């Protein structure tokens, strides 16, 4: 048996990865990535960049994508809990415009594999969260794009709980991303791969 379990979602290519965790009275140990082990479960990626962020409760980051240098991402939480979302922007995909979301936490240790061609974002559910992810291409600020987190046509079911939408913390840029319909009209990501 391998060290990682792949759980496919309703969107082709998007999956949850569960690591094998070895724990005892001292704590735990786990591998978070192995090129060979990932290839065994059909995830053949060559990651070239690692990123990490820290955010407080109510922060909503995203939904981001790159029009060039599109990135596949393997995301996970090392402290706290987030609701992580991927929206399919692949032209011609049968699930174009659909979303998939998963709770990621330091307790469940799940990882979310998001292929190229998706918008990505997350909402912090705990008092604070530290979020880390691997990318298979470099960050290109000139190719940055985004999708409105609250687009009614995408209709993401964010688990706000006791949070009020007006109290969410987003960047100025994230508050102004266009809707999916507006993106369709601009052809901004027609070459997204």
mmCIF file of the C-alpha atoms, coordinates in Angstrom:
data_MODEL
# 
_entry.id   MODEL 
# 
loop_
_atom_site.group_PDB 
_atom_site.id 
_atom_site.type_symbol 
_atom_site.label_atom_id 
_atom_site.label_alt_id 
_atom_site.label_comp_id 
_atom_site.label_asym_id 
_atom_site.label_entity_id 
_atom_site.label_seq_id 
_atom_site.pdbx_PDB_ins_code 
_atom_site.Cartn_x 
_atom_site.Cartn_y 
_atom_site.Cartn_z 
_atom_site.occupancy 
_atom_site.B_iso_or_equiv 
_atom_site.pdbx_formal_charge 
_atom_site.auth_seq_id 
_atom_site.auth_comp_id 
_atom_site.auth_asym_id 
_atom_site.auth_atom_id 
_atom_site.pdbx_PDB_model_num 
ATOM 1   C CA . UNK A 1 1   ? 0.000   0.000  0.000   1.00 0.00 ? 1   UNK A CA 1 
ATOM 2   C CA . UNK A 1 2   ? 1.252   3.481  -0.905  1.00 0.00 ? 2   UNK A CA 1 
ATOM 3   C CA . UNK A 1 3   ? 1.672   6.381  1.450   1.00 0.00 ? 3   UNK A CA 1 
ATOM 4   C CA . UNK A 1 4   ? -1.035  8.485  -0.228  1.00 0.00 ? 4   UNK A CA 1 
ATOM 5   C CA . UNK A 1 5   ? -4.706  7.871  -0.955  1.00 0.00 ? 5   UNK A CA 1 
ATOM 6   C CA . UNK A 1 6   ? -6.310  9.688  -3.882  1.00 0.00 ? 6   UNK A CA 1 
ATOM 7   C CA . UNK A 1 7   ? -9.993  10.622 -3.612  1.00 0.00 ? 7   UNK A CA 1 
ATOM 8   C CA . UNK A 1 8   ? -11.422 11.890 -6.887  1.00 0.00 ? 8   UNK A CA 1 
ATOM 9   C CA . UNK A 1 9   ? -14.067 14.622 -6.906  1.00 0.00 ? 9   UNK A CA 1 
ATOM 10  C CA . UNK A 1 10  ? -16.894 15.447 -9.295  1.00 0.00 ? 10  UNK A CA 1 
ATOM 11  C CA . UNK A 1 11  ? -14.463 17.446 -11.473 1.00 0.00 ? 11  UNK A CA 1 
ATOM 12  C CA . UNK A 1 12  ? -11.961 15.500 -13.540 1.00 0.00 ? 12  UNK A CA 1 
ATOM 13  C CA . UNK A 1 13  ? -8.392  16.037 -12.341 1.00 0.00 ? 13  UNK A CA 1 
ATOM 14  C CA . UNK A 1 14  ? -9.337  17.655 -9.031  1.00 0.00 ? 14  UNK A CA 1 
ATOM 15  C CA . UNK A 1 15  ? -8.766  15.352 -6.072  1.00 0.00 ? 15  UNK A CA 1 
ATOM 16  C CA . UNK A 1 16  ? -8.168  15.154 -2.358  1.00 0.00 ? 16  UNK A CA 1 
ATOM 17  C CA . UNK A 1 17  ? -4.948  13.464 -1.251  1.00 0.00 ? 17  UNK A CA 1 
ATOM 18  C CA . UNK A 1 18  ? -4.818  11.818 2.157   1.00 0.00 ? 18  UNK A CA 1 
ATOM 19  C CA . UNK A 1 19  ? -1.337  11.089 3.513   1.00 0.00 ? 19  UNK A CA 1 
ATOM 20  C CA . UNK A 1 20  ? -0.478  8.170  5.757   1.00 0.00 ? 20  UNK A CA 1 
ATOM 21  C CA . UNK A 1 21  ? 0.157   9.563  9.235   1.00 0.00 ? 21  UNK A CA 1 
ATOM 22  C CA . UNK A 1 22  ? 2.384   7.680  11.683  1.00 0.00 ? 22  UNK A CA 1 
ATOM 23  C CA . UNK A 1 23  ? 1.578   8.781  15.228  1.00 0.00 ? 23  UNK A CA 1 
ATOM 24  C CA . UNK A 1 24  ? 2.454   7.810  18.769  1.00 0.00 ? 24  UNK A CA 1 
ATOM 25  C CA . UNK A 1 25  ? 2.744   9.448  22.187  1.00 0.00 ? 25  UNK A CA 1 
ATOM 26  C CA . UNK A 1 26  ? 5.496   11.750 20.866  1.00 0.00 ? 26  UNK A CA 1 
ATOM 27  C CA . UNK A 1 27  ? 3.415   13.207 18.050  1.00 0.00 ? 27  UNK A CA 1 
ATOM 28  C CA . UNK A 1 28  ? 3.291   12.245 14.386  1.00 0.00 ? 28  UNK A CA 1 
ATOM 29  C CA . UNK A 1 29  ? 5.267   11.949 11.164  1.00 0.00 ? 29  UNK A CA 1 
ATOM 30  C CA . UNK A 1 30  ? 4.047   12.017 7.566   1.00 0.00 ? 30  UNK A CA 1 
ATOM 31  C CA . UNK A 1 31  ? 5.355   12.579 4.079   1.00 0.00 ? 31  UNK A CA 1 
ATOM 32  C CA . UNK A 1 32  ? 3.598   15.474 2.391   1.00 0.00 ? 32  UNK A CA 1 
ATOM 33  C CA . UNK A 1 33  ? 4.936   14.790 -1.088  1.00 0.00 ? 33  UNK A CA 1 
ATOM 34  C CA . UNK A 1 34  ? 6.851   12.108 -2.948  1.00 0.00 ? 34  UNK A CA 1 
ATOM 35  C CA . UNK A 1 35  ? 7.221   12.312 -6.720  1.00 0.00 ? 35  UNK A CA 1 
ATOM 36  C CA . UNK A 1 36  ? 7.312   8.514  -6.995  1.00 0.00 ? 36  UNK A CA 1 
ATOM 37  C CA . UNK A 1 37  ? 4.367   7.910  -4.648  1.00 0.00 ? 37  UNK A CA 1 
ATOM 38  C CA . UNK A 1 38  ? 2.276   10.609 -6.339  1.00 0.00 ? 38  UNK A CA 1 
ATOM 39  C CA . UNK A 1 39  ? 2.979   9.074  -9.753  1.00 0.00 ? 39  UNK A CA 1 
ATOM 40  C CA . UNK A 1 40  ? 1.638   5.763  -8.399  1.00 0.00 ? 40  UNK A CA 1 
ATOM 41  C CA . UNK A 1 41  ? -1.747  7.423  -7.774  1.00 0.00 ? 41  UNK A CA 1 
ATOM 42  C CA . UNK A 1 42  ? -1.743  9.151  -11.166 1.00 0.00 ? 42  UNK A CA 1 
ATOM 43  C CA . UNK A 1 43  ? -0.488  12.579 -10.100 1.00 0.00 ? 43  UNK A CA 1 
ATOM 44  C CA . UNK A 1 44  ? 2.466   13.287 -12.365 1.00 0.00 ? 44  UNK A CA 1 
ATOM 45  C CA . UNK A 1 45  ? 3.587   16.794 -11.514 1.00 0.00 ? 45  UNK A CA 1 
ATOM 46  C CA . UNK A 1 46  ? 6.971   18.441 -11.287 1.00 0.00 ? 46  UNK A CA 1 
ATOM 47  C CA . UNK A 1 47  ? 6.673   21.177 -8.697  1.00 0.00 ? 47  UNK A CA 1 
ATOM 48  C CA . UNK A 1 48  ? 8.985   24.175 -9.028  1.00 0.00 ? 48  UNK A CA 1 
ATOM 49  C CA . UNK A 1 49  ? 7.791   26.600 -6.352  1.00 0.00 ? 49  UNK A CA 1 
ATOM 50  C CA . UNK A 1 50  ? 6.505   26.401 -2.755  1.00 0.00 ? 50  UNK A CA 1 
ATOM 51  C CA . UNK A 1 51  ? 4.411   29.169 -1.157  1.00 0.00 ? 51  UNK A CA 1 
ATOM 52  C CA . UNK A 1 52  ? 3.057   29.805 2.328   1.00 0.00 ? 52  UNK A CA 1 
ATOM 53  C CA . UNK A 1 53  ? 0.613   32.326 3.767   1.00 0.00 ? 53  UNK A CA 1 
ATOM 54  C CA . UNK A 1 54  ? -0.842  33.164 7.163   1.00 0.00 ? 54  UNK A CA 1 
ATOM 55  C CA . UNK A 1 55  ? -4.316  34.669 7.501   1.00 0.00 ? 55  UNK A CA 1 
ATOM 56  C CA . UNK A 1 56  ? -6.840  35.382 10.212  1.00 0.00 ? 56  UNK A CA 1 
ATOM 57  C CA . UNK A 1 57  ? -10.465 34.274 10.473  1.00 0.00 ? 57  UNK A CA 1 
ATOM 58  C CA . UNK A 1 58  ? -12.720 35.706 7.807   1.00 0.00 ? 58  UNK A CA 1 
ATOM 59  C CA . UNK A 1 59  ? -9.959  36.256 5.251   1.00 0.00 ? 59  UNK A CA 1 
ATOM 60  C CA . UNK A 1 60  ? -11.049 35.191 1.786   1.00 0.00 ? 60  UNK A CA 1 
ATOM 61  C CA . UNK A 1 61  ? -8.222  34.914 -0.740  1.00 0.00 ? 61  UNK A CA 1 
ATOM 62  C CA . UNK A 1 62  ? -9.033  34.459 -4.393  1.00 0.00 ? 62  UNK A CA 1 
ATOM 63  C CA . UNK A 1 63  ? -10.267 33.309 -6.698  1.00 0.00 ? 63  UNK A CA 1 
ATOM 64  C CA . UNK A 1 64  ? -6.937  33.456 -8.574  1.00 0.00 ? 64  UNK A CA 1 
ATOM 65  C CA . UNK A 1 65  ? -5.530  32.033 -11.793 1.00 0.00 ? 65  UNK A CA 1 
ATOM 66  C CA . UNK A 1 66  ? -2.763  32.864 -14.251 1.00 0.00 ? 66  UNK A CA 1 
ATOM 67  C CA . UNK A 1 67  ? -3.564  33.510 -17.909 1.00 0.00 ? 67  UNK A CA 1 
ATOM 68  C CA . UNK A 1 68  ? -0.024  32.431 -18.807 1.00 0.00 ? 68  UNK A CA 1 
ATOM 69  C CA . UNK A 1 69  ? 2.207   30.160 -16.741 1.00 0.00 ? 69  UNK A CA 1 
ATOM 70  C CA . UNK A 1 70  ? -0.962  28.450 -15.534 1.00 0.00 ? 70  UNK A CA 1 
ATOM 71  C CA . UNK A 1 71  ? -0.218  26.554 -12.332 1.00 0.00 ? 71  UNK A CA 1 
ATOM 72  C CA . UNK A 1 72  ? -1.267  23.207 -10.926 1.00 0.00 ? 72  UNK A CA 1 
ATOM 73  C CA . UNK A 1 73  ? -1.311  23.445 -7.123  1.00 0.00 ? 73  UNK A CA 1 
ATOM 74  C CA . UNK A 1 74  ? -1.056  20.965 -4.277  1.00 0.00 ? 74  UNK A CA 1 
ATOM 75  C CA . UNK A 1 75  ? -2.465  22.829 -1.262  1.00 0.00 ? 75  UNK A CA 1 
ATOM 76  C CA . UNK A 1 76  ? -2.661  22.022 2.451   1.00 0.00 ? 76  UNK A CA 1 
ATOM 77  C CA . UNK A 1 77  ? -3.076  23.659 5.845   1.00 0.00 ? 77  UNK A CA 1 
ATOM 78  C CA . UNK A 1 78  ? -0.403  23.338 8.529   1.00 0.00 ? 78  UNK A CA 1 
ATOM 79  C CA . UNK A 1 79  ? -2.236  25.389 11.179  1.00 0.00 ? 79  UNK A CA 1 
ATOM 80  C CA . UNK A 1 80  ? -5.951  26.063 11.570  1.00 0.00 ? 80  UNK A CA 1 
ATOM 81  C CA . UNK A 1 81  ? -8.690  25.350 9.031   1.00 0.00 ? 81  UNK A CA 1 
ATOM 82  C CA . UNK A 1 82  ? -9.797  26.702 5.662   1.00 0.00 ? 82  UNK A CA 1 
ATOM 83  C CA . UNK A 1 83  ? -12.438 25.955 3.063   1.00 0.00 ? 83  UNK A CA 1 
ATOM 84  C CA . UNK A 1 84  ? -10.520 25.591 -0.187  1.00 0.00 ? 84  UNK A CA 1 
ATOM 85  C CA . UNK A 1 85  ? -12.156 25.974 -3.607  1.00 0.00 ? 85  UNK A CA 1 
ATOM 86  C CA . UNK A 1 86  ? -11.269 25.262 -7.234  1.00 0.00 ? 86  UNK A CA 1 
ATOM 87  C CA . UNK A 1 87  ? -13.395 26.518 -10.154 1.00 0.00 ? 87  UNK A CA 1 
ATOM 88  C CA . UNK A 1 88  ? -13.010 24.873 -13.572 1.00 0.00 ? 88  UNK A CA 1 
ATOM 89  C CA . UNK A 1 89  ? -12.029 27.439 -16.233 1.00 0.00 ? 89  UNK A CA 1 
ATOM 90  C CA . UNK A 1 90  ? -10.768 24.965 -18.821 1.00 0.00 ? 90  UNK A CA 1 
ATOM 91  C CA . UNK A 1 91  ? -12.241 25.838 -22.216 1.00 0.00 ? 91  UNK A CA 1 
ATOM 92  C CA . UNK A 1 92  ? -14.334 22.972 -23.553 1.00 0.00 ? 92  UNK A CA 1 
ATOM 93  C CA . UNK A 1 93  ? -14.475 21.155 -20.207 1.00 0.00 ? 93  UNK A CA 1 
ATOM 94  C CA . UNK A 1 94  ? -17.779 19.439 -19.438 1.00 0.00 ? 94  UNK A CA 1 
ATOM 95  C CA . UNK A 1 95  ? -17.526 20.902 -15.916 1.00 0.00 ? 95  UNK A CA 1 
ATOM 96  C CA . UNK A 1 96  ? -16.580 24.439 -17.031 1.00 0.00 ? 96  UNK A CA 1 
ATOM 97  C CA . UNK A 1 97  ? -17.734 26.961 -14.414 1.00 0.00 ? 97  UNK A CA 1 
ATOM 98  C CA . UNK A 1 98  ? -18.331 24.272 -11.777 1.00 0.00 ? 98  UNK A CA 1 
ATOM 99  C CA . UNK A 1 99  ? -16.605 24.331 -8.406  1.00 0.00 ? 99  UNK A CA 1 
ATOM 100 C CA . UNK A 1 100 ? -15.317 21.824 -5.911  1.00 0.00 ? 100 UNK A CA 1 
ATOM 101 C CA . UNK A 1 101 ? -14.493 22.620 -2.287  1.00 0.00 ? 101 UNK A CA 1 
ATOM 102 C CA . UNK A 1 102 ? -12.933 20.839 0.672   1.00 0.00 ? 102 UNK A CA 1 
ATOM 103 C CA . UNK A 1 103 ? -12.137 21.634 4.281   1.00 0.00 ? 103 UNK A CA 1 
ATOM 104 C CA . UNK A 1 104 ? -8.409  21.460 4.905   1.00 0.00 ? 104 UNK A CA 1 
ATOM 105 C CA . UNK A 1 105 ? -7.062  21.544 8.436   1.00 0.00 ? 105 UNK A CA 1 
ATOM 106 C CA . UNK A 1 106 ? -4.067  20.736 10.564  1.00 0.00 ? 106 UNK A CA 1 
ATOM 107 C CA . UNK A 1 107 ? -6.184  17.958 12.093  1.00 0.00 ? 107 UNK A CA 1 
ATOM 108 C CA . UNK A 1 108 ? -7.381  16.185 8.940   1.00 0.00 ? 108 UNK A CA 1 
ATOM 109 C CA . UNK A 1 109 ? -4.048  16.737 7.111   1.00 0.00 ? 109 UNK A CA 1 
ATOM 110 C CA . UNK A 1 110 ? -5.812  16.431 3.731   1.00 0.00 ? 110 UNK A CA 1 
ATOM 111 C CA . UNK A 1 111 ? -4.310  17.993 0.634   1.00 0.00 ? 111 UNK A CA 1 
ATOM 112 C CA . UNK A 1 112 ? -6.176  19.333 -2.395  1.00 0.00 ? 112 UNK A CA 1 
ATOM 113 C CA . UNK A 1 113 ? -4.732  18.763 -5.886  1.00 0.00 ? 113 UNK A CA 1 
ATOM 114 C CA . UNK A 1 114 ? -5.843  21.415 -8.373  1.00 0.00 ? 114 UNK A CA 1 
ATOM 115 C CA . UNK A 1 115 ? -4.724  20.994 -12.003 1.00 0.00 ? 115 UNK A CA 1 
ATOM 116 C CA . UNK A 1 116 ? -3.905  23.808 -14.401 1.00 0.00 ? 116 UNK A CA 1 
ATOM 117 C CA . UNK A 1 117 ? -6.874  25.734 -15.757 1.00 0.00 ? 117 UNK A CA 1 
ATOM 118 C CA . UNK A 1 118 ? -8.667  26.432 -12.465 1.00 0.00 ? 118 UNK A CA 1 
ATOM 119 C CA . UNK A 1 119 ? -9.355  29.515 -10.374 1.00 0.00 ? 119 UNK A CA 1 
ATOM 120 C CA . UNK A 1 120 ? -8.406  28.895 -6.760  1.00 0.00 ? 120 UNK A CA 1 
ATOM 121 C CA . UNK A 1 121 ? -9.215  30.494 -3.422  1.00 0.00 ? 121 UNK A CA 1 
ATOM 122 C CA . UNK A 1 122 ? -9.922  29.815 0.226   1.00 0.00 ? 122 UNK A CA 1 
ATOM 123 C CA . UNK A 1 123 ? -11.813 31.122 3.254   1.00 0.00 ? 123 UNK A CA 1 
ATOM 124 C CA . UNK A 1 124 ? -10.197 30.973 6.709   1.00 0.00 ? 124 UNK A CA 1 
ATOM 125 C CA . UNK A 1 125 ? -12.543 29.293 9.210   1.00 0.00 ? 125 UNK A CA 1 
ATOM 126 C CA . UNK A 1 126 ? -10.293 29.151 12.310  1.00 0.00 ? 126 UNK A CA 1 
ATOM 127 C CA . UNK A 1 127 ? -8.912  32.088 14.322  1.00 0.00 ? 127 UNK A CA 1 
ATOM 128 C CA . UNK A 1 128 ? -5.894  31.950 12.049  1.00 0.00 ? 128 UNK A CA 1 
ATOM 129 C CA . UNK A 1 129 ? -4.547  29.590 9.429   1.00 0.00 ? 129 UNK A CA 1 
ATOM 130 C CA . UNK A 1 130 ? -1.211  28.840 7.839   1.00 0.00 ? 130 UNK A CA 1 
ATOM 131 C CA . UNK A 1 131 ? -1.597  27.631 4.288   1.00 0.00 ? 131 UNK A CA 1 
ATOM 132 C CA . UNK A 1 132 ? 1.102   26.110 2.103   1.00 0.00 ? 132 UNK A CA 1 
ATOM 133 C CA . UNK A 1 133 ? 1.152   24.949 -1.485  1.00 0.00 ? 133 UNK A CA 1 
ATOM 134 C CA . UNK A 1 134 ? 3.333   23.619 -4.249  1.00 0.00 ? 134 UNK A CA 1 
ATOM 135 C CA . UNK A 1 135 ? 3.078   24.946 -7.829  1.00 0.00 ? 135 UNK A CA 1 
ATOM 136 C CA . UNK A 1 136 ? 4.224   23.354 -11.061 1.00 0.00 ? 136 UNK A CA 1 
ATOM 137 C CA . UNK A 1 137 ? 5.051   26.697 -12.715 1.00 0.00 ? 137 UNK A CA 1 
ATOM 138 C CA . UNK A 1 138 ? 6.389   30.045 -11.560 1.00 0.00 ? 138 UNK A CA 1 
ATOM 139 C CA . UNK A 1 139 ? 4.274   32.962 -10.385 1.00 0.00 ? 139 UNK A CA 1 
ATOM 140 C CA . UNK A 1 140 ? 3.929   35.505 -13.178 1.00 0.00 ? 140 UNK A CA 1 
ATOM 141 C CA . UNK A 1 141 ? 2.448   38.784 -11.874 1.00 0.00 ? 141 UNK A CA 1 
ATOM 142 C CA . UNK A 1 142 ? 1.806   40.033 -15.435 1.00 0.00 ? 142 UNK A CA 1 
ATOM 143 C CA . UNK A 1 143 ? -0.425  37.019 -16.111 1.00 0.00 ? 143 UNK A CA 1 
ATOM 144 C CA . UNK A 1 144 ? -2.501  37.341 -12.941 1.00 0.00 ? 144 UNK A CA 1 
ATOM 145 C CA . UNK A 1 145 ? -6.249  36.941 -13.276 1.00 0.00 ? 145 UNK A CA 1 
ATOM 146 C CA . UNK A 1 146 ? -9.190  36.344 -11.035 1.00 0.00 ? 146 UNK A CA 1 
ATOM 147 C CA . UNK A 1 147 ? -12.829 35.420 -10.696 1.00 0.00 ? 147 UNK A CA 1 
ATOM 148 C CA . UNK A 1 148 ? -15.320 37.012 -8.291  1.00 0.00 ? 148 UNK A CA 1 
ATOM 149 C CA . UNK A 1 149 ? -15.592 34.849 -5.172  1.00 0.00 ? 149 UNK A CA 1 
ATOM 150 C CA . UNK A 1 150 ? -19.312 35.626 -4.925  1.00 0.00 ? 150 UNK A CA 1 
ATOM 151 C CA . UNK A 1 151 ? -20.328 35.150 -8.565  1.00 0.00 ? 151 UNK A CA 1 
ATOM 152 C CA . UNK A 1 152 ? -23.967 33.969 -8.427  1.00 0.00 ? 152 UNK A CA 1 
ATOM 153 C CA . UNK A 1 153 ? -23.529 31.909 -11.616 1.00 0.00 ? 153 UNK A CA 1 
ATOM 154 C CA . UNK A 1 154 ? -20.734 29.873 -10.003 1.00 0.00 ? 154 UNK A CA 1 
ATOM 155 C CA . UNK A 1 155 ? -22.641 29.848 -6.674  1.00 0.00 ? 155 UNK A CA 1 
ATOM 156 C CA . UNK A 1 156 ? -19.927 28.616 -4.329  1.00 0.00 ? 156 UNK A CA 1 
ATOM 157 C CA . UNK A 1 157 ? -21.426 27.458 -1.034  1.00 0.00 ? 157 UNK A CA 1 
ATOM 158 C CA . UNK A 1 158 ? -18.943 29.111 1.315   1.00 0.00 ? 158 UNK A CA 1 
ATOM 159 C CA . UNK A 1 159 ? -19.386 27.846 4.912   1.00 0.00 ? 159 UNK A CA 1 
ATOM 160 C CA . UNK A 1 160 ? -19.598 31.258 6.572   1.00 0.00 ? 160 UNK A CA 1 
ATOM 161 C CA . UNK A 1 161 ? -21.008 29.919 9.849   1.00 0.00 ? 161 UNK A CA 1 
ATOM 162 C CA . UNK A 1 162 ? -21.238 32.863 12.237  1.00 0.00 ? 162 UNK A CA 1 
ATOM 163 C CA . UNK A 1 163 ? -19.279 35.154 9.888   1.00 0.00 ? 163 UNK A CA 1 
ATOM 164 C CA . UNK A 1 164 ? -21.140 37.895 8.021   1.00 0.00 ? 164 UNK A CA 1 
ATOM 165 C CA . UNK A 1 165 ? -20.287 38.430 4.366   1.00 0.00 ? 165 UNK A CA 1 
ATOM 166 C CA . UNK A 1 166 ? -19.834 42.161 4.941   1.00 0.00 ? 166 UNK A CA 1 
ATOM 167 C CA . UNK A 1 167 ? -17.149 41.368 7.556   1.00 0.00 ? 167 UNK A CA 1 
ATOM 168 C CA . UNK A 1 168 ? -15.032 39.237 5.202   1.00 0.00 ? 168 UNK A CA 1 
ATOM 169 C CA . UNK A 1 169 ? -11.481 40.420 4.658   1.00 0.00 ? 169 UNK A CA 1 
ATOM 170 C CA . UNK A 1 170 ? -10.408 40.462 1.024   1.00 0.00 ? 170 UNK A CA 1 
ATOM 171 C CA . UNK A 1 171 ? -7.741  42.393 -0.777  1.00 0.00 ? 171 UNK A CA 1 
ATOM 172 C CA . UNK A 1 172 ? -8.844  45.364 -2.839  1.00 0.00 ? 172 UNK A CA 1 
ATOM 173 C CA . UNK A 1 173 ? -7.882  43.407 -5.940  1.00 0.00 ? 173 UNK A CA 1 
ATOM 174 C CA . UNK A 1 174 ? -9.868  40.297 -4.898  1.00 0.00 ? 174 UNK A CA 1 
ATOM 175 C CA . UNK A 1 175 ? -12.957 42.433 -4.278  1.00 0.00 ? 175 UNK A CA 1 
ATOM 176 C CA . UNK A 1 176 ? -12.929 43.612 -7.909  1.00 0.00 ? 176 UNK A CA 1 
ATOM 177 C CA . UNK A 1 177 ? -12.438 40.421 -9.946  1.00 0.00 ? 177 UNK A CA 1 
ATOM 178 C CA . UNK A 1 178 ? -15.006 39.959 -12.755 1.00 0.00 ? 178 UNK A CA 1 
ATOM 179 C CA . UNK A 1 179 ? -17.768 37.376 -12.967 1.00 0.00 ? 179 UNK A CA 1 
ATOM 180 C CA . UNK A 1 180 ? -17.503 34.241 -15.070 1.00 0.00 ? 180 UNK A CA 1 
ATOM 181 C CA . UNK A 1 181 ? -19.849 35.806 -17.627 1.00 0.00 ? 181 UNK A CA 1 
ATOM 182 C CA . UNK A 1 182 ? -17.611 38.883 -17.861 1.00 0.00 ? 182 UNK A CA 1 
ATOM 183 C CA . UNK A 1 183 ? -14.552 36.645 -18.286 1.00 0.00 ? 183 UNK A CA 1 
ATOM 184 C CA . UNK A 1 184 ? -16.282 34.737 -21.096 1.00 0.00 ? 184 UNK A CA 1 
ATOM 185 C CA . UNK A 1 185 ? -16.849 37.997 -22.975 1.00 0.00 ? 185 UNK A CA 1 
ATOM 186 C CA . UNK A 1 186 ? -13.235 39.132 -22.665 1.00 0.00 ? 186 UNK A CA 1 
ATOM 187 C CA . UNK A 1 187 ? -11.570 35.879 -23.726 1.00 0.00 ? 187 UNK A CA 1 
ATOM 188 C CA . UNK A 1 188 ? -8.901  36.632 -21.120 1.00 0.00 ? 188 UNK A CA 1 
ATOM 189 C CA . UNK A 1 189 ? -8.159  32.988 -20.517 1.00 0.00 ? 189 UNK A CA 1 
ATOM 190 C CA . UNK A 1 190 ? -8.888  31.376 -23.865 1.00 0.00 ? 190 UNK A CA 1 
ATOM 191 C CA . UNK A 1 191 ? -5.380  29.926 -23.855 1.00 0.00 ? 191 UNK A CA 1 
ATOM 192 C CA . UNK A 1 192 ? -5.546  28.728 -20.255 1.00 0.00 ? 192 UNK A CA 1 
ATOM 193 C CA . UNK A 1 193 ? -4.119  25.195 -20.094 1.00 0.00 ? 193 UNK A CA 1 
# 
